Amino acid sequence: MGTAHLLLPPGVEDIREMPGQHFDLIRRSMIFLGFEEMPEEDRPPRKIWLDDKELVAHFDRLKEKRKAEAGGDTVSTDMTENSLAKDMIIE
């Protein structure tokens, strides 16, 4: 079950039973806790944690950095761009 149940008020058995705002706060809190488990150089700065656009940009930059470190030779997970899977797509 994990530890999310510790954040729920008495009588609430499932996070999906929470009001939307509470659900979003718990979900976001769990994301923030996940940042702490990341290598320090990959963690987004705390000042952007509440800015969804900046977070997306941070992780896009991190993805591009990893791609460049790998020599730019990575396999795409997009089925339409993956040459190995392209023959399997029926149009």
N, C-alpha and C positions, 0 to 999 in steps of 0.2 A: 504494500500500500504506500510505502514511502513515508515522508514526514509531513506532507501537506495536510493530513487530517489533524495535526496538532494546531493548525491555524483556524480550524472551523469552530464555530460556537457550539455549545451543548445542543444536542438534538438534531444537528445537521450531519448527515452521514456521508454526503457526497458533495464535492466542490461545485458540481453543476446545479445544486439546489440553492446556491448563494445568489443574492441579488447581483445584477450585472456589474455594478461598480465594485463590489467586494470581490467578485470573481476576478475582475481585471487587476485589482490591486494585489491579490495573492499570486496570480500568474506572473505579473511583472516582478514581484518580489523574488519569485523562484528564478526568474531569468537573471536578476541582479546577483543572486547567490551563485548562479552558474558562471558569471563573469569572474568571480573570485577564484574559481577552479582553473581558469585559463592561465597560460603562461603570461607573465607580467607584460612582456612586450606586445602581446596580442590583445590585451584588455582594452576596451574603449575607455577613454577618460571619463571619470565620474560626472563631469559637467555636461556630458551629452547623453547620459543614461535616460533622461526623460524626453529626449528629442528623437522621435522615430526616424526622421529623415537623416539626421546625422549618424545614427546608429547604422542604418542601412549603408550609408556612404563609407563609414568606418570599415564595415565587414566587406564591402566591395573592394576597398583599397587593400585590405588584408588578403583577399582572394587573388587580386592581381599581383601582389607581392609574392605570394606563394607560387603563382604561375610563372613569374619571372625567375624565381629561385630554381624552379624545376626546368629552366631553359625554355619555357613557353611550350613545351611539348607534353601537353596533358590531354587525356581522353575526355571528350565532352560527354556530359550525362544527358544532354538534350538529344532525344532520339532523332530529330530532324537534322542535327549537325554531326551525329556520330556515324562515320563512314561504315563501321562494322554493322550497325543496325539499320542503315538506310535501305538495304534491300528487303528488310522485313516490313517496311511501311507500305500499306496498300492505300493508294489514293483514288 
